[in-house]
Amino acid sequence: MKKSIVILTGGGPAPGMNTVVGSIAKTFISNGYRVLGLHGGYKGLFSKEPNYTELDFLMADSIFNRGGSYLIMSRYKPSPIDYEQNFNLNFFIENNIQLLVTIGGDDTASTANKVAKFLSEHNHDISNIHVPKTIDNDLPLPLARPTFGYESAKSEGARIATTVYEDARTSNNWFVVCAMGRSAGHLAFGIGSAAHYPMIVIPEMFNKTTITVDKIVKIAVSSIVKRLILNINYGAVMISEGVFHELSDDELNKSGVVFSYDEHGHPELGKVSKAHIFSEMVETRLRELGVKTKIRPVELGYELRCQSPSAYDLVYCTELGIGLHQLFVEGKTGCMVYIDHLGKVEPLYLKDIQDPVTGKIPPRGVNLESDRVQAIINNIMHYITKDDYEAARKFISNPEEYDFRKILNW
């Protein structure tokens, strides 16, 4: 029987999903393998009738440059009972599957290792190789390499954010814009930097103080007042959704938001408009201070996930797909495919980046000390400093409380 591989996608979409799948399919087909694309993520492996498509060259060629994911995605996480009662071992045996390819985040990768272990215990050894994916760019890849999809999402986000900023200038008002990024502020900082936003708020900035709703609002007001001092009546504040993730339960209650949680225990931040919540809070504070400024909310969320991949990600994801085949030929398994900045393919093992105690992969945050980040903070962003106190008193009576660096305890 002809040897096969199976590909599944987990978590949420990112630009380049189809490029990875299409590149893997083309490479393995040319080397004599059947390529099965499983729909529904891991749910398909725990079903009596898995929903899958055999990918041929024409299918792979028609999807590789498209946004979204041809393979239907899922956040399904199998339970111990699923392994005991529902695992479809025959699917692997009947199709002579030699390799399980998973595309997703760390939860998807961890489950792949469990599936491979289960199959080995049932006398069907397979290889499993993971392709790390997240537009949040928070996986700790060596040499600060981005996760695929990030550059495309940043590019589209910057396009929208620039249009929003032009609206602010045209209308002489302010916008509060929130961008995705559950555990790190890469996307928000990247978009805000590209669009020259006068204020960017990411969780990493609170490295010397606790994140509170009051501090976030004060930072926004600091930028608005600084621009008033400069006779600039417009602007935009970029906020990473990750600041919500870092708020304590008491602070979340102050925001008035009640979260639901996904099956991995993560708050479903995408169900609420953080931009609306923060814009209301900032506008209320400005009203209390007697500052007449209109605030409008814009949420940068799902529209960034399924756009067509940029040229950067088209090349990067193609390299990842081809590199995965190389690792398989070399006999590597239980690893992620990693491509360094010179194009060298290497295996990256979960155990090398997991916390030895919790087993979780610590998110890679924005490096505040980097020259690139400091350049934006010190030259593009606007905020009140000690030198502005006297001028700021024309607008607020207590400018010391809105000193950007004091708020952050920098």
BELCORJO-V565271 format. One record per residue. N is the residue number from 1. NEAR is the number of other ideal C-beta (glycine too) atoms within 8 Angstrom. Layout:
<<N,NEAR> <N,NEAR>>
//
This chain:
<<1,3> <2,7> <3,9> <4,12> <5,15> <6,14> <7,16> <8,15> <9,15> <10,16> <11,11> <12,6> <13,10> <14,15> <15,18> <16,15> <17,17> <18,15> <19,15> <20,15> <21,20> <22,13> <23,15> <24,15> <25,16> <26,13> <27,12> <28,11> <29,13> <30,6> <31,7> <32,6> <33,11> <34,9> <35,14> <36,14> <37,15> <38,14> <39,9> <40,11> <41,15> <42,15> <43,9> <44,14> <45,13> <46,11> <47,11> <48,3> <49,4> <50,9> <51,9> <52,10> <53,8> <54,8> <55,12> <56,8> <57,8> <58,6> <59,11> <60,16> <61,9> <62,7> <63,11> <64,14> <65,8> <66,9> <67,8> <68,8> <69,11> <70,10> <71,13> <72,9> <73,12> <74,9> <75,12> <76,11> <77,9> <78,12> <79,6> <80,5> <81,7> <82,10> <83,11> <84,7> <85,6> <86,10> <87,11> <88,12> <89,9> <90,6> <91,10> <92,12> <93,8> <94,6> <95,10> <96,9> <97,12> <98,9> <99,11> <100,14> <101,14> <102,16> <103,14> <104,14> <105,11> <106,10> <107,12> <108,15> <109,14> <110,10> <111,13> <112,12> <113,11> <114,10> <115,12> <116,14> <117,8> <118,10> <119,12> <120,10> <121,6> <122,7> <123,5> <124,9> <125,5> <126,12> <127,11> <128,14> <129,16> <130,14> <131,15> <132,14> <133,14> <134,13> <135,14> <136,14> <137,13> <138,14> <139,13> <140,9> <141,12> <142,8> <143,6> <144,6> <145,10> <146,9> <147,15> <148,15> <149,16> <150,16> <151,11> <152,17> <153,16> <154,12> <155,9> <156,12> <157,14> <158,12> <159,8> <160,11> <161,17> <162,10> <163,8> <164,13> <165,14> <166,8> <167,9> <168,14> <169,8> <170,6> <171,8> <172,7> <173,11> <174,13> <175,16> <176,16> <177,17> <178,17> <179,16> <180,14> <181,15> <182,11> <183,10> <184,17> <185,15> <186,12> <187,18> <188,18> <189,15> <190,13> <191,15> <192,15> <193,11> <194,10> <195,13> <196,7> <197,16> <198,13> <199,16> <200,14> <201,13> <202,15> <203,14> <204,10> <205,9> <206,12> <207,6> <208,6> <209,9> <210,5> <211,11> <212,8> <213,10> <214,6> <215,12> <216,14> <217,12> <218,12> <219,15> <220,15> <221,15> <222,15> <223,16> <224,14> <225,15> <226,14> <227,13> <228,12> <229,11> <230,7> <231,5> <232,8> <233,8> <234,10> <235,15> <236,15> <237,18> <238,17> <239,18> <240,16> <241,14> <242,14> <243,14> <244,12> <245,11> <246,8> <247,11> <248,6> <249,5> <250,6> <251,11> <252,11> <253,7> <254,7> <255,11> <256,5> <257,8> <258,3> <259,10> <260,7> <261,7> <262,8> <263,6> <264,7> <265,5> <266,7> <267,8> <268,9> <269,12> <270,7> <271,6> <272,8> <273,8> <274,12> <275,13> <276,9> <277,12> <278,16> <279,13> <280,10> <281,12> <282,15> <283,11> <284,8> <285,11> <286,13> <287,8> <288,6> <289,9> <290,5> <291,12> <292,4> <293,11> <294,7> <295,13> <296,9> <297,14> <298,11> <299,10> <300,13> <301,10> <302,6> <303,9> <304,13> <305,14> <306,9> <307,11> <308,8> <309,14> <310,10> <311,5> <312,8> <313,15> <314,13> <315,8> <316,13> <317,14> <318,11> <319,11> <320,14> <321,17> <322,10> <323,12> <324,14> <325,12> <326,9> <327,13> <328,11> <329,6> <330,6> <331,6> <332,10> <333,8> <334,8> <335,12> <336,12> <337,14> <338,12> <339,12> <340,10> <341,5> <342,4> <343,7> <344,6> <345,10> <346,7> <347,9> <348,12> <349,9> <350,13> <351,5> <352,6> <353,10> <354,10> <355,8> <356,4> <357,4> <358,5> <359,7> <360,7> <361,10> <362,7> <363,10> <364,9> <365,10> <366,10> <367,7> <368,10> <369,5> <370,7> <371,5> <372,6> <373,12> <374,10> <375,9> <376,13> <377,9> <378,6> <379,6> <380,9> <381,12> <382,10> <383,12> <384,12> <385,8> <386,5> <387,4> <388,11> <389,11> <390,5> <391,7> <392,14> <393,9> <394,5> <395,9> <396,11> <397,4> <398,6> <399,13> <400,7> <401,8> <402,14> <403,14> <404,12> <405,7> <406,9> <407,13> <408,12> <409,6> <410,5>>
//
